[in-house]
Amino acid sequence: MKKQSWYMLLLLVVLSVFLVACNSSDEGTDSNEGTEDTDTTTDEGSEGTTDEGATGGVLVYGRGGDTVALDPAIVTDGESFRVTENVYDTLLTFGEQDTTVQPSLAKEWTVSEDGLTYTFMLEEGVTFHDGTTFNADAVVQNFERWAAGSAEQFYYYNSMFMSEGESVIASVEAQDDTTVVFTLTRPQAPFLKNIAMSPFAIASPAAFDQLEDNPVGTGPFKFVEWKRNDSITLEKNTAFWKDGLPKLDRVIFRAIPDNSARLNALTTGEIDIADGINPSDATSIQSNSELQLIERPSMNIGYLGLTNNRAPFDDVKVRQAVNHAIDKQTIIDAFFQGYAEPAVNPMPSTISGYNEEITGYEYDPEKAKALLAEAGYNGEEFELWAMPVPRPYMPDGQKVAEAIQKNLEDVGMKAKIVTYEWATYLEKAKNGEADAFLLGWTGDNGDADNFLYTLLDKDNIGSNNYAYYSSDEAHTLLVQAQSEVDEDKRNELYKQAQVIIHEDAPWVPLAHSTPLIAAKSTVQDYLPHPTGSEALTNVSVK
Amino acid sequence: MLQYIGKRLLHLIPVLLGMTFIVFMIIRLIPGDPAQVILGQQATAEAIAALNEKLGLNEPWYIQYFNYLGGLLTLDLGESLRTGVEISKEVWPYLAATMELGLFAMFLAVLIGMNAGIISAWFQNSFFDYAAMIIALIGVSMPIFWLGLMEQWIFSIELGWLPTSGREDVRDPVSPITHLYLIDTLLNGRFDQFITVVKHLILPGFALATIPMAIIARMTRSSMLEVMRSDYIRTARAKGQKMSIVIYKHALKNALIPVLTIIGLQTGMLLGGAILTETIFSWPGIGRYIYEAIGFRDYPVIQSGILIVAFMFIMINLLVDIVYTLVDKRIKYD
């Protein structure tokens, strides 16, 4: 008897839970409407007193992964910068949708003739979220903190401002409360661009030891809460130093790992913006009147690396033949749905120093066959590595690899497609174990150095020069360009380097893709930045 | 009984020890350098070497292993290589999320699966029996990622009844106390949020429940069929007892033992984290925590995460063994 009553009790509990759940599905929407109502009333209230856009509502930003840490100085991943851009400010910043240098916490700056002294005049009356004052001392303390740390702790500081164990920055001094003077040990052409990068955000010195999970900056939004692997909530900084901004009351970043599930969440309105849209979903988004498709300006390169010290790609003629054999336009139409431009050089044309005169290897299988014959290629099979994960510069590595395989087969080259789990893939490719491999790169600061030197200089073999391309000629030019302060002369050096790289053909540059984002049609003034992270200061939700 | 539990707990030690060793070795056999993954594609060789040194990854494997074991003895689960946070500090919210979802799914699976099995057995070879068992067969073989996306499409997008993903309405977040949101919302006195949390549980709960539900239904049916053929049931029926009493009082009790075993094993598996369900429904649970750690070669998280899951698996099965004695008084552990 006892057992039976237990069972009945259980059934009763279940039934009541279900009934409650069913009942409240109406109640639930009611209460939702209730909160929306209060939102709109505050909307109206504030609209009555101030200009439009003073209250912009709540925005939920859906993305593929969670943040690693909230201290931009110690991280390297885009999903961390995406949040920290909204909490902190940098001394300088980039243009809304380009990488021109613009004032931020530093309202003006001067550079000495020799390019060794930079003087920054700071904004006045700026306070950190913890109430402490932002001033020249705070800037000095931030740079001192990074300089005192080790290479693995402050990765970007060391890669941008250290070279061969020597610091580019000799000293950072506060001349007075609002003036900071940087003295360099040698001229660094992209110095201002580097200073504008997300990792060099100014944090409150009083909060240095807790930035990782409780960031304190001067930015448009204040940190509220982080539920790991789930959501990060920021709220409006009412004391923000730019008047009337930000427009949004709250921003919530939500991690939704599956691309289709993220789009589903956008369709139901659980999120307002969905990052990382598959190009194949673009048409269905455009045909939905409640959604808008937003293109992130392209600053990337997807390429097929040909490991230069492995047969058959140790022969420049074979590498050129592969360049002629691959039909880039067809690949772009099929797998990027047209949201990409065929690549000619190893960097996109928007970056200054791009060589327009190079026309690229045209698609010509006959020429490829002739070059292969000249090289004496014996038809031996090689491995073609396909990326296992989608990346903005390569939405579907597997399919692109299959298309390339077919192109190569047409000219008599036998490629076997292999793939590895992502971390393994990178590790093995870096060790030079791949014959030919798909990979790509998204620029950090819009500087030619960040593409050409980083990806193809012989100094970077064993790190980002996965193709093991080694050219002394190119090296001389690229190193010279690093400290050339004259913009025109510097661009000329990069143009020459691109000619050499083009001749040597270490890669097949495939495409500069346009990463796609979808948003509710109610989202206004969202301008995605080519670097992949942007402050949502001007965004509002109607 | 206590002696038995004590003995079982002692058995835990060699099992867990062996497991730490196997996991430790396997994850070090996969190629891929954690320092490289942490620092990203951008990293230089020097930075990687320096980070390896700092993380102690340049030590021989046996030193690393004994360091790890030494930590475990003092209940130190290690530190995540990627986030630098102590695992013992950050693991609970993930575990709580998985427990909430897993127990909810198991609740559905037991409730629906057992009843379907009982009814199928009772009306053997009826239409209901065939239908239920065909559905169960489909349930066992249904890929979860497909089922999950279908659920989202039907119940969220087309019908608009339920949210597609997550644990809560992020616009009106739950303030965590225990990190079990069903409890937290009630502790906070927010009944509206409790409903929202239940709604968020339904789709992933059903997706996760399908397979155990189907297995439990089939197991209950066959176990019940066997018991129903026994003499004492015939006697009970001959006495003219009510059907419900025959089934629930006499038959179920004896049919329950194999079903309980299955329930225990399945619960253990669900609590091990359902990576696919957690990914599709963006559920911040322990399965995704460990899975993502594999991608990042976050060795301590993988090791300690699997250790925790294994520990729970063993504990649940111990619990099931104890429940046996409650269900069937003839079972005694001495």
Boltz contact constraints between the chains, C-beta under 6 A:
constraints:
  - contact:
      token1: [A, 4]
      token2: [B, 248]
      max_distance: 6.0
  - contact:
      token1: [A, 4]
      token2: [B, 249]
      max_distance: 6.0
  - contact:
      token1: [A, 14]
      token2: [B, 111]
      max_distance: 6.0
  - contact:
      token1: [A, 21]
      token2: [B, 198]
      max_distance: 6.0
  - contact:
      token1: [A, 24]
      token2: [B, 195]
      max_distance: 6.0
  - contact:
      token1: [A, 28]
      token2: [B, 195]
      max_distance: 6.0
  - contact:
      token1: [A, 31]
      token2: [B, 192]
      max_distance: 6.0
  - contact:
      token1: [A, 58]
      token2: [B, 171]
      max_distance: 6.0
  - contact:
      token1: [A, 60]
      token2: [B, 170]
      max_distance: 6.0
  - contact:
      token1: [A, 68]
      token2: [B, 82]
      max_distance: 6.0
  - contact:
      token1: [A, 68]
      token2: [B, 83]
      max_distance: 6.0
  - contact:
      token1: [A, 76]
      token2: [B, 39]
      max_distance: 6.0
  - contact:
      token1: [A, 76]
      token2: [B, 40]
      max_distance: 6.0
  - contact:
      token1: [A, 76]
      token2: [B, 42]
      max_distance: 6.0
  - contact:
      token1: [A, 151]
      token2: [B, 47]
      max_distance: 6.0
  - contact:
      token1: [A, 151]
      token2: [B, 50]
      max_distance: 6.0
  - contact:
      token1: [A, 152]
      token2: [B, 47]
      max_distance: 6.0
  - contact:
      token1: [A, 152]
      token2: [B, 50]
      max_distance: 6.0
  - contact:
      token1: [A, 152]
      token2: [B, 51]
      max_distance: 6.0
  - contact:
      token1: [A, 152]
      token2: [B, 54]
      max_distance: 6.0
  - contact:
      token1: [A, 155]
      token2: [B, 39]
      max_distance: 6.0
  - contact:
      token1: [A, 155]
      token2: [B, 47]
      max_distance: 6.0
  - contact:
      token1: [A, 229]
      token2: [B, 284]
      max_distance: 6.0
  - contact:
      token1: [A, 230]
      token2: [B, 284]
      max_distance: 6.0
  - contact:
      token1: [A, 231]
      token2: [B, 170]
      max_distance: 6.0
  - contact:
      token1: [A, 252]
      token2: [B, 170]
      max_distance: 6.0
  - contact:
      token1: [A, 254]
      token2: [B, 170]
      max_distance: 6.0
  - contact:
      token1: [A, 256]
      token2: [B, 165]
      max_distance: 6.0
  - contact:
      token1: [A, 256]
      token2: [B, 282]
      max_distance: 6.0
  - contact:
      token1: [A, 257]
      token2: [B, 279]
      max_distance: 6.0
  - contact:
      token1: [A, 258]
      token2: [B, 279]
      max_distance: 6.0
  - contact:
      token1: [A, 258]
      token2: [B, 280]
      max_distance: 6.0
  - contact:
      token1: [A, 260]
      token2: [B, 149]
      max_distance: 6.0
  - contact:
      token1: [A, 261]
      token2: [B, 165]
      max_distance: 6.0
  - contact:
      token1: [A, 261]
      token2: [B, 280]
      max_distance: 6.0
  - contact:
      token1: [A, 264]
      token2: [B, 152]
      max_distance: 6.0
  - contact:
      token1: [A, 264]
      token2: [B, 164]
      max_distance: 6.0
  - contact:
      token1: [A, 265]
      token2: [B, 164]
      max_distance: 6.0
  - contact:
      token1: [A, 265]
      token2: [B, 165]
      max_distance: 6.0
  - contact:
      token1: [A, 267]
      token2: [B, 157]
      max_distance: 6.0
  - contact:
      token1: [A, 268]
      token2: [B, 156]
      max_distance: 6.0
  - contact:
      token1: [A, 268]
      token2: [B, 157]
      max_distance: 6.0
  - contact:
      token1: [A, 268]
      token2: [B, 164]
      max_distance: 6.0
  - contact:
      token1: [A, 270]
      token2: [B, 163]
      max_distance: 6.0
  - contact:
      token1: [A, 423]
      token2: [B, 32]
      max_distance: 6.0
  - contact:
      token1: [A, 423]
      token2: [B, 37]
      max_distance: 6.0
  - contact:
      token1: [A, 423]
      token2: [B, 297]
      max_distance: 6.0
  - contact:
      token1: [A, 424]
      token2: [B, 31]
      max_distance: 6.0
  - contact:
      token1: [A, 424]
      token2: [B, 32]
      max_distance: 6.0
  - contact:
      token1: [A, 427]
      token2: [B, 31]
      max_distance: 6.0
  - contact:
      token1: [A, 427]
      token2: [B, 32]
      max_distance: 6.0
  - contact:
      token1: [A, 427]
      token2: [B, 33]
      max_distance: 6.0
  - contact:
      token1: [A, 462]
      token2: [B, 45]
      max_distance: 6.0
  - contact:
      token1: [A, 463]
      token2: [B, 44]
      max_distance: 6.0
  - contact:
      token1: [A, 463]
      token2: [B, 45]
      max_distance: 6.0
